[in-house]
Amino acid sequence: FRSASTDASALRMGAHTLKSSSASIGALQLSRLCAQVEQTIREGRSEELPALVAQLQREADRVDVAVR
């Protein structure tokens, strides 16, 4: 059983890691979106997360294609 706070914490840590990694390869928009996810979680604005995570996923997919 995972609580919402556990999921948010895991999402925040994943976004934090991806933020640094994406910045290091020049994927700056992806890095910015990761920073937004981190900030949104820190501020407790969970209602904004679904749309933001969807945007992050689209950008991550775009970066993945570009890197390949």
Backbone as JSON, one array per atom type, in Angstrom:
{
  "sequence": "FRSASTDASALRMGAHTLKSSSASIGALQLSRLCAQVEQTIREGRSEELPALVAQLQREADRVDVAVR",
  "N": [[0.85, -1.19, 0.0], [0.66, 2.08, -0.97], [0.93, 5.39, 0.02], [-0.49, 8.63, -0.77], [1.37, 10.59, -0.13], [3.75, 9.16, -0.2], [3.85, 8.47, -2.91], [4.02, 11.06, -4.0], [6.44, 11.87, -2.95], [8.18, 10.05, -4.18], [7.78, 10.8, -6.85], [8.73, 13.42, -6.74], [11.45, 12.98, -6.14], [12.22, 11.51, -8.41], [11.76, 13.44, -10.4], [13.6, 15.33, -9.6], [16.05, 14.0, -10.03], [15.89, 13.52, -12.81], [15.8, 16.14, -13.67], [18.43, 17.14, -13.33], [19.88, 15.34, -14.94], [18.72, 15.73, -17.48], [19.32, 18.41, -17.93], [22.08, 18.24, -18.16], [22.43, 17.08, -20.65], [21.48, 18.96, -22.3], [18.73, 19.19, -22.59], [16.82, 21.38, -21.94], [14.16, 22.32, -21.65], [12.86, 20.06, -20.68], [14.21, 19.78, -18.27], [13.33, 22.14, -17.0], [10.61, 21.59, -16.74], [10.73, 19.45, -14.96], [11.7, 20.79, -12.73], [9.48, 22.38, -12.23], [7.62, 20.43, -11.49], [8.8, 19.5, -9.11], [8.62, 21.88, -7.55], [5.85, 22.29, -7.49], [5.01, 20.05, -6.03], [6.34, 20.52, -3.6], [4.97, 22.78, -2.79], [2.5, 21.75, -2.34], [0.48, 21.62, -4.26], [-1.19, 19.59, -5.47], [-3.31, 19.19, -7.22], [-2.54, 20.27, -9.61], [-0.7, 18.56, -10.63], [-1.37, 16.27, -12.41], [-1.75, 17.36, -15.08], [0.69, 18.64, -15.42], [2.53, 16.54, -15.18], [1.77, 15.05, -17.39], [2.53, 16.8, -19.43], [5.27, 16.83, -18.95], [5.84, 14.15, -19.55], [5.29, 14.08, -22.32], [7.3, 15.79, -23.24], [9.56, 14.39, -22.38], [9.32, 12.12, -23.98], [9.71, 13.32, -26.49], [12.35, 14.2, -26.22], [13.6, 11.74, -25.91], [13.26, 10.6, -28.46], [14.77, 12.43, -29.95], [17.33, 12.0, -28.89], [17.86, 9.43, -29.62]],
  "CA": [[0.0, 0.0, 0.0], [1.42, 3.33, -1.06], [0.11, 6.57, 0.31], [-0.3, 9.74, -1.7], [2.61, 11.29, 0.2], [4.84, 8.32, -0.69], [3.88, 8.66, -4.35], [4.5, 12.42, -4.27], [7.86, 11.88, -2.63], [8.87, 9.32, -5.26], [7.7, 11.65, -8.03], [9.64, 14.55, -6.52], [12.83, 12.49, -6.28], [12.43, 11.2, -9.83], [11.84, 14.71, -11.13], [14.87, 15.95, -9.22], [17.12, 13.28, -10.73], [15.74, 13.77, -14.23], [16.12, 17.55, -13.9], [19.88, 17.26, -13.48], [20.3, 14.55, -16.1], [18.27, 16.36, -18.72], [20.1, 19.64, -18.11], [23.44, 17.9, -18.56], [22.47, 16.76, -22.07], [20.94, 20.09, -23.04], [17.27, 19.14, -22.69], [16.5, 22.39, -20.94], [12.72, 22.38, -21.39], [12.57, 18.92, -19.8], [14.74, 20.15, -16.96], [12.43, 23.15, -16.43], [9.37, 20.91, -16.33], [11.05, 18.7, -13.74], [11.76, 21.78, -11.64], [8.1, 22.76, -11.93], [7.01, 19.32, -10.74], [9.35, 19.58, -7.75], [8.05, 23.05, -6.87], [4.42, 22.04, -7.3], [4.88, 19.1, -4.92], [6.75, 21.21, -2.36], [3.93, 23.74, -2.41], [1.27, 21.02, -2.05], [-0.53, 21.91, -5.28], [-1.32, 18.29, -6.14], [-4.32, 19.24, -8.28], [-1.87, 20.69, -10.84], [0.26, 17.54, -11.05], [-1.69, 15.44, -13.58], [-1.46, 18.07, -16.34], [2.13, 18.91, -15.47], [3.21, 15.26, -15.44], [1.49, 14.71, -18.79], [3.4, 17.66, -20.23], [6.63, 16.31, -18.75], [5.94, 12.89, -20.3], [5.38, 14.41, -23.75], [8.63, 16.35, -23.48], [10.52, 13.29, -22.22], [9.21, 11.32, -25.2], [10.33, 14.09, -27.56], [13.8, 14.15, -25.98], [14.02, 10.37, -26.17], [13.35, 10.46, -29.91], [15.9, 13.25, -30.4], [18.59, 11.39, -28.44], [18.09, 8.19, -30.39]],
  "C": [[0.87, 1.24, 0.0], [0.48, 4.49, -0.8], [0.38, 7.64, -0.73], [1.0, 10.48, -1.41], [3.83, 10.5, -0.25], [4.98, 8.48, -2.2], [4.43, 10.04, -4.71], [5.99, 12.51, -4.0], [8.68, 11.18, -3.72], [8.88, 10.14, -6.55], [8.67, 12.82, -7.91], [11.09, 14.12, -6.7], [13.16, 12.14, -7.73], [12.58, 12.45, -10.66], [13.17, 15.4, -10.84], [16.04, 15.31, -9.98], [17.08, 13.57, -12.22], [16.08, 15.22, -14.58], [17.6, 17.72, -14.17], [20.37, 16.54, -14.73], [19.93, 15.23, -17.41], [19.03, 17.67, -18.98], [21.49, 19.32, -18.63], [23.54, 17.51, -20.03], [21.84, 17.86, -22.93], [19.45, 20.08, -23.25], [16.68, 20.1, -21.65], [15.01, 22.51, -20.64], [12.3, 21.23, -20.47], [13.04, 19.22, -18.39], [13.83, 21.16, -16.26], [11.12, 22.51, -15.94], [9.59, 20.09, -15.06], [11.1, 19.63, -12.54], [10.36, 22.23, -11.24], [7.39, 21.68, -11.13], [7.49, 19.35, -9.29], [8.69, 20.7, -6.95], [6.58, 22.84, -6.55], [4.19, 21.09, -6.13], [5.25, 19.77, -3.6], [5.67, 22.15, -1.86], [2.58, 23.08, -2.16], [0.14, 21.27, -3.03], [-0.78, 20.66, -6.13], [-2.35, 18.3, -7.26], [-3.7, 19.63, -9.62], [-0.97, 19.59, -11.42], [-0.14, 16.73, -12.27], [-1.35, 16.13, -14.91], [0.04, 18.31, -16.5], [2.92, 17.64, -15.78], [2.96, 14.82, -16.88], [2.37, 15.54, -19.73], [4.85, 17.19, -20.14], [6.83, 15.03, -19.55], [6.07, 13.14, -21.79], [6.77, 14.93, -24.09], [9.7, 15.27, -23.35], [10.5, 12.38, -23.45], [9.89, 12.02, -26.37], [11.85, 14.04, -27.44], [14.33, 12.75, -26.29], [14.2, 10.14, -27.67], [14.57, 11.22, -30.44], [17.25, 12.63, -30.05], [18.91, 10.14, -29.24], [18.56, 8.55, -31.76]]
}
